[in-house]
Amino acid sequence: MIGLMAFFPSVIGIIAYIPSVVVGCVLTYILTSQIAAGLIVAFQGEEGDAFQLNSGLTIGLPVLLGTVVAFMPASVIDTFPVIFKPILGNGFVVGVVSAMTLEHIIFRRQNN
């Protein structure tokens, strides 16, 4: 299908209008899902409490965000407000905060 799209410049032109933020978010989700899928395959077992996608996302997204922030250029970090530089400019802190947010707020398990 992608090969056929090469013969239609109008289709390629439409794809070029997709904002880069949307493309970045989609790629981030895909990479996080791939990390989660790899963890599911690595930890699959015969126990009753199998590794789930939410657990993989809780691990994958903080790893990805922490890595992105760790390799972010200093010129980008200099654009942050002074009060947020120590938090948003440190890959470890971003990873820990995102892991805690995902685990305790977004994917919180309700006790029945």
GROMACS elastic network, one bead per residue, 0.5 to 0.9 nm:
[ bonds ]
;  ai    aj funct       b0    kb
    1     4     6  0.51275   500
    1     5     6  0.63797   500
    2     5     6  0.50641   500
    2     6     6  0.67676   500
    3     6     6  0.54389   500
    3     7     6  0.76283   500
    4     7     6  0.56921   500
    4     8     6  0.73984   500
    5     8     6  0.53106   500
    5     9     6  0.75787   500
    5    10     6  0.89460   500
    5    11     6  0.64708   500
    5    12     6  0.69099   500
    6     9     6  0.67598   500
    6    11     6  0.82649   500
    6    12     6  0.72321   500
    7    11     6  0.88184   500
    7    12     6  0.89976   500
    8    11     6  0.55800   500
    8    12     6  0.67667   500
    8    13     6  0.88852   500
    9    12     6  0.50300   500
    9    13     6  0.60755   500
    9    14     6  0.86855   500
   10    14     6  0.62969   500
   10    15     6  0.87492   500
   11    14     6  0.51026   500
   11    15     6  0.63672   500
   11    16     6  0.87056   500
   12    15     6  0.50850   500
   12    16     6  0.62582   500
   13    16     6  0.50486   500
   13    17     6  0.68160   500
   14    17     6  0.54309   500
   14    18     6  0.74366   500
   15    18     6  0.56593   500
   16    19     6  0.79733   500
   17    20     6  0.88036   500
   18    21     6  0.84652   500
   18    22     6  0.68751   500
   18    23     6  0.71353   500
   19    22     6  0.54314   500
   19    23     6  0.66067   500
   19    24     6  0.87883   500
   20    24     6  0.60112   500
   20    25     6  0.85620   500
   21    24     6  0.50061   500
   21    25     6  0.61539   500
   21    26     6  0.86135   500
   22    25     6  0.51399   500
   22    26     6  0.61819   500
   22    27     6  0.85805   500
   23    26     6  0.51789   500
   23    27     6  0.61354   500
   23    28     6  0.85483   500
   24    27     6  0.51424   500
   24    28     6  0.60589   500
   24    29     6  0.86307   500
   25    28     6  0.50351   500
   25    29     6  0.62137   500
   25    30     6  0.86002   500
   26    29     6  0.51828   500
   26    30     6  0.61707   500
   26    31     6  0.86421   500
   27    31     6  0.60575   500
   27    32     6  0.84399   500
   28    31     6  0.51924   500
   28    32     6  0.60697   500
   28    33     6  0.85051   500
   28    61     6  0.79575   500
   28    64     6  0.78790   500
   28    65     6  0.88428   500
   29    32     6  0.50479   500
   29    33     6  0.60153   500
   29    34     6  0.85427   500
   29    57     6  0.89191   500
   29    61     6  0.80578   500
   30    33     6  0.50433   500
   30    34     6  0.61545   500
   30    35     6  0.86993   500
   31    34     6  0.50480   500
   31    35     6  0.63169   500
   31    36     6  0.86424   500
   31    60     6  0.80314   500
   31    61     6  0.83687   500
   31    64     6  0.80215   500
   32    35     6  0.51359   500
   32    36     6  0.62237   500
   32    37     6  0.86227   500
   32    56     6  0.79109   500
   32    57     6  0.60332   500
   32    58     6  0.89550   500
   32    59     6  0.84773   500
   32    61     6  0.54032   500
   32    62     6  0.89694   500
   32    63     6  0.87530   500
   32    64     6  0.71909   500
   33    37     6  0.60080   500
   33    38     6  0.85057   500
   33    53     6  0.78334   500
   33    56     6  0.75160   500
   33    57     6  0.65118   500
   33    60     6  0.74772   500
   33    61     6  0.86426   500
   34    38     6  0.61122   500
   34    39     6  0.85687   500
   34    56     6  0.89473   500
   34    60     6  0.83405   500
   35    38     6  0.51325   500
   35    39     6  0.62507   500
   35    40     6  0.86448   500
   35    56     6  0.67327   500
   35    57     6  0.75684   500
   35    59     6  0.81241   500
   35    60     6  0.54328   500
   35    61     6  0.84810   500
   36    39     6  0.50954   500
   36    40     6  0.61351   500
   36    41     6  0.86825   500
   36    52     6  0.81748   500
   36    53     6  0.59254   500
   36    54     6  0.79483   500
   36    55     6  0.74117   500
   36    57     6  0.55243   500
   36    58     6  0.83898   500
   36    59     6  0.74693   500
   36    60     6  0.61054   500
   37    40     6  0.50084   500
   37    41     6  0.62485   500
   37    42     6  0.85557   500
   37    52     6  0.89333   500
   37    53     6  0.71624   500
   37    56     6  0.71077   500
   38    41     6  0.51787   500
   38    42     6  0.60729   500
   38    43     6  0.85817   500
   38    56     6  0.83735   500
   39    43     6  0.59549   500
   39    44     6  0.81878   500
   39    51     6  0.77214   500
   39    52     6  0.89017   500
   39    53     6  0.87953   500
   39    55     6  0.89104   500
   39    56     6  0.62481   500
   39    60     6  0.89698   500
   40    43     6  0.53391   500
   40    44     6  0.56979   500
   40    50     6  0.81881   500
   40    51     6  0.55606   500
   40    52     6  0.65850   500
   40    53     6  0.72312   500
   40    55     6  0.88726   500
   40    56     6  0.70867   500
   41    44     6  0.53628   500
   41    45     6  0.88997   500
   41    51     6  0.86869   500
   42    45     6  0.87760   500
   43    50     6  0.78224   500
   43    51     6  0.64158   500
   44    47     6  0.83929   500
   44    50     6  0.63676   500
   44    51     6  0.64657   500
   45    48     6  0.84273   500
   45    49     6  0.88137   500
   45    50     6  0.67044   500
   45    51     6  0.84340   500
   46    49     6  0.84709   500
   46    50     6  0.75630   500
   47    50     6  0.62001   500
   49    52     6  0.86197   500
   51    54     6  0.85529   500
   51    55     6  0.66810   500
   51    56     6  0.76211   500
   52    55     6  0.53849   500
   52    56     6  0.65187   500
   52    57     6  0.88542   500
   53    56     6  0.50068   500
   53    57     6  0.61333   500
   53    58     6  0.85313   500
   54    57     6  0.50366   500
   54    58     6  0.60799   500
   54    59     6  0.86785   500
   54   103     6  0.89756   500
   54   107     6  0.67961   500
   55    58     6  0.50130   500
   55    59     6  0.64178   500
   55    60     6  0.85832   500
   55   103     6  0.83061   500
   55   107     6  0.83721   500
   56    59     6  0.51439   500
   56    60     6  0.58073   500
   56    61     6  0.84130   500
   57    61     6  0.57508   500
   57    62     6  0.83780   500
   57   102     6  0.83420   500
   58    61     6  0.61289   500
   58    62     6  0.69265   500
   58    98     6  0.83515   500
   58    99     6  0.59723   500
   58   100     6  0.86091   500
   58   101     6  0.89363   500
   58   102     6  0.57279   500
   58   103     6  0.63036   500
   58   107     6  0.79680   500
   59    62     6  0.59824   500
   59    63     6  0.64887   500
   59    64     6  0.88990   500
   59    99     6  0.69010   500
   59   102     6  0.89540   500
   60    63     6  0.52657   500
   60    64     6  0.61626   500
   60    65     6  0.86467   500
   61    64     6  0.50554   500
   61    65     6  0.59960   500
   61    66     6  0.83793   500
   61    95     6  0.80529   500
   61    98     6  0.76550   500
   61    99     6  0.77047   500
   61   102     6  0.88556   500
   62    65     6  0.50579   500
   62    66     6  0.58204   500
   62    67     6  0.83393   500
   62    92     6  0.89969   500
   62    94     6  0.73178   500
   62    96     6  0.69044   500
   62    97     6  0.81000   500
   62    98     6  0.55060   500
   62    99     6  0.54526   500
   62   102     6  0.87307   500
   63    66     6  0.52339   500
   63    67     6  0.61226   500
   63    68     6  0.86451   500
   63    91     6  0.89663   500
   63    92     6  0.89746   500
   63    95     6  0.61101   500
   63    99     6  0.86426   500
   64    67     6  0.51880   500
   64    68     6  0.62009   500
   64    69     6  0.86838   500
   64    95     6  0.80029   500
   65    68     6  0.51076   500
   65    69     6  0.61528   500
   65    70     6  0.84880   500
   65    91     6  0.72671   500
   65    94     6  0.68583   500
   65    95     6  0.61165   500
   65    98     6  0.80491   500
   66    69     6  0.52238   500
   66    70     6  0.60220   500
   66    71     6  0.87395   500
   66    90     6  0.77503   500
   66    92     6  0.57924   500
   66    93     6  0.76609   500
   66    94     6  0.56725   500
   66    96     6  0.82681   500
   66    98     6  0.88370   500
   67    70     6  0.50530   500
   67    71     6  0.63907   500
   67    72     6  0.86090   500
   67    91     6  0.62366   500
   67    92     6  0.84554   500
   67    95     6  0.82494   500
   68    71     6  0.54240   500
   68    72     6  0.61007   500
   68    91     6  0.73688   500
   69    73     6  0.85874   500
   69    77     6  0.89867   500
   69    88     6  0.75681   500
   69    89     6  0.64514   500
   69    90     6  0.65682   500
   69    92     6  0.85448   500
   69    94     6  0.75093   500
   69    95     6  0.88741   500
   70    73     6  0.86349   500
   70    89     6  0.75669   500
   70    90     6  0.64315   500
   70    92     6  0.78299   500
   71    74     6  0.89558   500
   71    91     6  0.82743   500
   72    75     6  0.83769   500
   72    76     6  0.68191   500
   72    77     6  0.72992   500
   72    89     6  0.81122   500
   73    76     6  0.55285   500
   73    77     6  0.67712   500
   73    78     6  0.89373   500
   74    77     6  0.50080   500
   74    78     6  0.61052   500
   74    79     6  0.88872   500
   74    89     6  0.86305   500
   75    78     6  0.51382   500
   75    79     6  0.68456   500
   76    79     6  0.54445   500
   76    80     6  0.73777   500
   77    80     6  0.55393   500
   77    81     6  0.88671   500
   77    85     6  0.66796   500
   77    88     6  0.78178   500
   77    89     6  0.58961   500
   78    81     6  0.78795   500
   78    82     6  0.82902   500
   78    85     6  0.76593   500
   78    89     6  0.89292   500
   79    82     6  0.86958   500
   79    85     6  0.88138   500
   80    83     6  0.81953   500
   80    84     6  0.64047   500
   80    85     6  0.58927   500
   80    88     6  0.79603   500
   80    89     6  0.84140   500
   81    84     6  0.55132   500
   81    85     6  0.64050   500
   82    85     6  0.53956   500
   82    86     6  0.80289   500
   83    86     6  0.72044   500
   83    87     6  0.81868   500
   84    87     6  0.53399   500
   84    88     6  0.57919   500
   84    89     6  0.77272   500
   85    88     6  0.53446   500
   85    89     6  0.51155   500
   85    90     6  0.79073   500
   86    89     6  0.55026   500
   86    90     6  0.62576   500
   86    93     6  0.85195   500
   87    90     6  0.58219   500
   87    91     6  0.84775   500
   87    93     6  0.60810   500
   87    94     6  0.67221   500
   88    91     6  0.74682   500
   88    93     6  0.74176   500
   88    94     6  0.61369   500
   89    93     6  0.82672   500
   89    94     6  0.78971   500
   90    93     6  0.54350   500
   90    94     6  0.62821   500
   90    95     6  0.86593   500
   91    94     6  0.51333   500
   91    95     6  0.60428   500
   91    96     6  0.85981   500
   92    95     6  0.51120   500
   92    96     6  0.61640   500
   92    97     6  0.85715   500
   93    96     6  0.51543   500
   93    97     6  0.60077   500
   93    98     6  0.84015   500
   94    97     6  0.52442   500
   94    98     6  0.59908   500
   94    99     6  0.84386   500
   95    98     6  0.52421   500
   95    99     6  0.60232   500
   95   100     6  0.85729   500
   96    99     6  0.50681   500
   96   100     6  0.61014   500
   96   101     6  0.84858   500
   97   100     6  0.51749   500
   97   101     6  0.60521   500
   97   102     6  0.85685   500
   98   102     6  0.60400   500
   98   103     6  0.84558   500
   99   102     6  0.51812   500
   99   103     6  0.59871   500
   99   104     6  0.83763   500
  100   103     6  0.51460   500
  100   104     6  0.57513   500
  100   105     6  0.77040   500
  101   104     6  0.55180   500
  101   105     6  0.53002   500
  101   106     6  0.65200   500
  101   107     6  0.85122   500
  102   105     6  0.57349   500
  102   107     6  0.56970   500
  102   108     6  0.77525   500
  103   106     6  0.63598   500
  103   107     6  0.53465   500
  103   108     6  0.58382   500
  103   109     6  0.86891   500
  104   107     6  0.65071   500
  104   108     6  0.50530   500
  104   109     6  0.83092   500
  105   108     6  0.54720   500
